[in-house]
Amino acid sequence: MNHSDKAVSYFMQGYNCAQATAAAFAGDFGLDEALVLKALAGFGAGIGGLRGTCGAVSAMVHVAGLRAGSYPPADLEAKKALYDLVKQMVAEFAEQNGTTCCAELLAKTSCTPLPDPSKRNAEYYAMRPCAELVASAAEIAARTLLKR
C-alpha cells in the first residue's frame, strides 16, 4: 500500500486529516504510529478546528521536518534547505487543490463545516474532499521527501 492509500485508510477510520497524512509515514522514520497519531491530533480541521491551514498540509511539514530537520540550530544552509522543501510541497498542494486553507477547500465542495468535530458517518465522508486532500498531501510528501 502506498502512502496516499495509507493516508486515506487512516482518514476513513476516523482520524483527522493531519493524523491520517502523518501516520502514513510513521514506519518510514521508525516512529510509533500511536505517538504520531497523538502528536498530530490537534492539527486537524485547519489546526484545532480553526479552519486555517489544512491539516494534511501541516502533516507534510511535519514529515519534512522528520526527513530534513535534523541539523544544528546554527546551520542556516540546512534550515533554508528544509524551508525550501516545505515551500515546494505547499506550493504544489495549492496548485493541485486551489488553496491550502481548510475553510476554502471545504467551501469548494459546498461543505459548511461546524465549529465542533462532526460524527463520522457515510454522509460526513460523502460531503468532504478530505480523503482526496490527504491522498494529495501524502503523494506530494512521498515523492518530494522519499523520492518515490
C-alpha positions as a Markdown table, in Angstrom:
| # | Residue | x | y | z |
|---|---|---|---|---|
| 1 | Met | 0.0 | 0.0 | 0.0 |
| 2 | Asn | 1.4 | 3.4 | -1.0 |
| 3 | His | 1.5 | 6.5 | 1.3 |
| 4 | Ser | -1.6 | 8.0 | -0.3 |
| 5 | Asp | -3.6 | 4.8 | 0.2 |
| 6 | Lys | -2.4 | 4.6 | 3.8 |
| 7 | Ala | -3.4 | 8.2 | 4.5 |
| 8 | Val | -6.9 | 7.7 | 3.0 |
| 9 | Ser | -7.2 | 4.5 | 5.1 |
| 10 | Tyr | -6.4 | 6.3 | 8.3 |
| 11 | Phe | -8.8 | 9.1 | 7.4 |
| 12 | Met | -11.6 | 6.7 | 6.7 |
| 13 | Gln | -11.0 | 5.1 | 10.1 |
| 14 | Gly | -11.9 | 8.4 | 11.7 |
| 15 | Tyr | -8.5 | 10.1 | 12.2 |
| 16 | Asn | -8.3 | 13.8 | 11.2 |
| 17 | Cys | -6.5 | 14.9 | 8.1 |
| 18 | Ala | -3.2 | 15.7 | 9.8 |
| 19 | Gln | -3.2 | 12.4 | 11.7 |
| 20 | Ala | -4.0 | 10.4 | 8.6 |
| 21 | Thr | -1.3 | 12.1 | 6.5 |
| 22 | Ala | 1.4 | 11.9 | 9.1 |
| 23 | Ala | 0.7 | 8.4 | 10.2 |
| 24 | Ala | 1.2 | 7.1 | 6.7 |
| 25 | Phe | 4.9 | 8.0 | 7.2 |
| 26 | Ala | 5.4 | 6.7 | 10.7 |
| 27 | Gly | 7.1 | 3.5 | 9.6 |
| 28 | Asp | 9.5 | 5.3 | 7.2 |
| 29 | Phe | 11.0 | 7.1 | 10.2 |
| 30 | Gly | 10.8 | 4.3 | 12.7 |
| 31 | Leu | 8.2 | 6.1 | 14.7 |
| 32 | Asp | 5.4 | 4.6 | 16.8 |
| 33 | Glu | 2.1 | 5.0 | 15.0 |
| 34 | Ala | 0.3 | 5.8 | 18.2 |
| 35 | Leu | 2.7 | 8.6 | 19.1 |
| 36 | Val | 2.3 | 10.1 | 15.6 |
| 37 | Leu | -1.5 | 10.0 | 15.9 |
| 38 | Lys | -1.3 | 11.6 | 19.3 |
| 39 | Ala | 1.2 | 14.3 | 18.3 |
| 40 | Leu | -0.8 | 15.4 | 15.3 |
| 41 | Ala | -4.3 | 15.2 | 16.9 |
| 42 | Gly | -4.6 | 19.0 | 17.4 |
| 43 | Phe | -3.7 | 19.9 | 13.8 |
| 44 | Gly | -6.9 | 18.6 | 12.2 |
| 45 | Ala | -9.7 | 20.8 | 10.8 |
| 46 | Gly | -7.3 | 23.6 | 9.9 |
| 47 | Ile | -5.4 | 23.4 | 13.2 |
| 48 | Gly | -7.8 | 22.7 | 16.1 |
| 49 | Gly | -11.0 | 23.4 | 14.1 |
| 50 | Leu | -9.9 | 27.0 | 13.2 |
| 51 | Arg | -10.2 | 26.1 | 9.5 |
| 52 | Gly | -6.8 | 27.7 | 8.7 |
| 53 | Thr | -4.0 | 25.7 | 7.1 |
| 54 | Cys | -5.3 | 22.3 | 6.1 |
| 55 | Gly | -4.2 | 19.6 | 8.5 |
| 56 | Ala | -2.9 | 17.5 | 5.6 |
| 57 | Val | -0.5 | 20.4 | 4.7 |
| 58 | Ser | 0.6 | 20.7 | 8.3 |
| 59 | Ala | 1.4 | 17.0 | 8.3 |
| 60 | Met | 3.5 | 17.4 | 5.2 |
| 61 | Val | 5.5 | 20.0 | 7.1 |
| 62 | His | 5.8 | 17.5 | 10.0 |
| 63 | Val | 7.1 | 14.8 | 7.6 |
| 64 | Ala | 9.6 | 17.3 | 6.0 |
| 65 | Gly | 11.0 | 18.0 | 9.5 |
| 66 | Leu | 11.4 | 14.3 | 10.1 |
| 67 | Arg | 13.3 | 14.0 | 6.8 |
| 68 | Ala | 15.4 | 17.1 | 6.8 |
| 69 | Gly | 15.1 | 18.8 | 10.2 |
| 70 | Ser | 18.0 | 17.1 | 12.0 |
| 71 | Tyr | 20.5 | 19.9 | 11.8 |
| 72 | Pro | 22.3 | 22.1 | 14.3 |
| 73 | Pro | 20.4 | 25.3 | 15.1 |
| 74 | Ala | 23.1 | 27.5 | 13.6 |
| 75 | Asp | 23.2 | 25.6 | 10.3 |
| 76 | Leu | 21.4 | 28.2 | 8.2 |
| 77 | Glu | 22.0 | 26.4 | 5.0 |
| 78 | Ala | 20.3 | 23.2 | 6.2 |
| 79 | Lys | 17.4 | 25.3 | 7.7 |
| 80 | Lys | 17.0 | 27.0 | 4.3 |
| 81 | Ala | 17.0 | 23.7 | 2.5 |
| 82 | Leu | 14.2 | 22.4 | 4.8 |
| 83 | Tyr | 12.2 | 25.6 | 4.3 |
| 84 | Asp | 12.7 | 25.3 | 0.5 |
| 85 | Leu | 11.3 | 21.7 | 0.7 |
| 86 | Val | 8.3 | 22.9 | 2.7 |
| 87 | Lys | 7.7 | 25.8 | 0.3 |
| 88 | Gln | 7.9 | 23.5 | -2.7 |
| 89 | Met | 5.4 | 21.0 | -1.2 |
| 90 | Val | 2.9 | 23.7 | 0.0 |
| 91 | Ala | 3.0 | 25.3 | -3.4 |
| 92 | Glu | 2.4 | 22.0 | -5.2 |
| 93 | Phe | -0.5 | 21.3 | -2.9 |
| 94 | Ala | -2.0 | 24.7 | -3.5 |
| 95 | Glu | -1.6 | 24.3 | -7.3 |
| 96 | Gln | -3.3 | 20.9 | -7.2 |
| 97 | Asn | -6.1 | 21.9 | -4.9 |
| 98 | Gly | -6.5 | 25.6 | -5.4 |
| 99 | Thr | -5.6 | 26.6 | -1.8 |
| 100 | Thr | -4.1 | 25.3 | 1.5 |
| 101 | Cys | -6.9 | 26.9 | 3.6 |
| 102 | Cys | -9.2 | 24.3 | 5.2 |
| 103 | Ala | -12.3 | 26.6 | 5.0 |
| 104 | Glu | -11.7 | 27.4 | 1.3 |
| 105 | Leu | -11.1 | 23.7 | 0.5 |
| 106 | Leu | -14.3 | 22.7 | 2.1 |
| 107 | Ala | -16.2 | 25.7 | 0.5 |
| 108 | Lys | -15.2 | 24.5 | -2.9 |
| 109 | Thr | -17.4 | 21.4 | -2.4 |
| 110 | Ser | -20.2 | 23.4 | -0.8 |
| 111 | Cys | -19.4 | 21.9 | 2.6 |
| 112 | Thr | -20.2 | 24.1 | 5.6 |
| 113 | Pro | -18.2 | 22.8 | 8.5 |
| 114 | Leu | -19.5 | 23.0 | 12.0 |
| 115 | Pro | -17.3 | 24.6 | 14.7 |
| 116 | Asp | -17.0 | 21.4 | 16.6 |
| 117 | Pro | -16.0 | 17.9 | 15.3 |
| 118 | Ser | -18.7 | 16.1 | 13.4 |
| 119 | Lys | -19.7 | 12.5 | 13.8 |
| 120 | Arg | -18.0 | 10.3 | 11.2 |
| 121 | Asn | -20.6 | 8.5 | 9.0 |
| 122 | Ala | -21.3 | 8.0 | 5.3 |
| 123 | Glu | -22.8 | 11.5 | 4.9 |
| 124 | Tyr | -19.8 | 13.1 | 6.5 |
| 125 | Tyr | -17.4 | 11.3 | 4.1 |
| 126 | Ala | -19.6 | 12.0 | 1.1 |
| 127 | Met | -19.7 | 15.7 | 1.7 |
| 128 | Arg | -16.0 | 16.4 | 2.3 |
| 129 | Pro | -13.0 | 16.4 | -0.1 |
| 130 | Cys | -10.7 | 15.5 | 2.8 |
| 131 | Ala | -9.9 | 11.9 | 1.6 |
| 132 | Glu | -8.7 | 13.3 | -1.7 |
| 133 | Leu | -6.7 | 16.0 | 0.1 |
| 134 | Val | -4.8 | 13.6 | 2.4 |
| 135 | Ala | -4.1 | 11.5 | -0.6 |
| 136 | Ser | -2.7 | 14.5 | -2.4 |
| 137 | Ala | -0.6 | 15.6 | 0.5 |
| 138 | Ala | 0.8 | 12.1 | 1.1 |
| 139 | Glu | 1.7 | 11.7 | -2.6 |
| 140 | Ile | 3.5 | 15.0 | -2.7 |
| 141 | Ala | 5.4 | 14.3 | 0.5 |
| 142 | Ala | 6.4 | 10.8 | -0.6 |
| 143 | Arg | 7.6 | 11.9 | -4.0 |
| 144 | Thr | 9.4 | 15.0 | -2.6 |
| 145 | Leu | 10.9 | 13.6 | 0.6 |
| 146 | Leu | 11.3 | 9.9 | -0.1 |
| 147 | Lys | 11.9 | 10.1 | -3.8 |
| 148 | Arg | 9.0 | 7.7 | -4.5 |
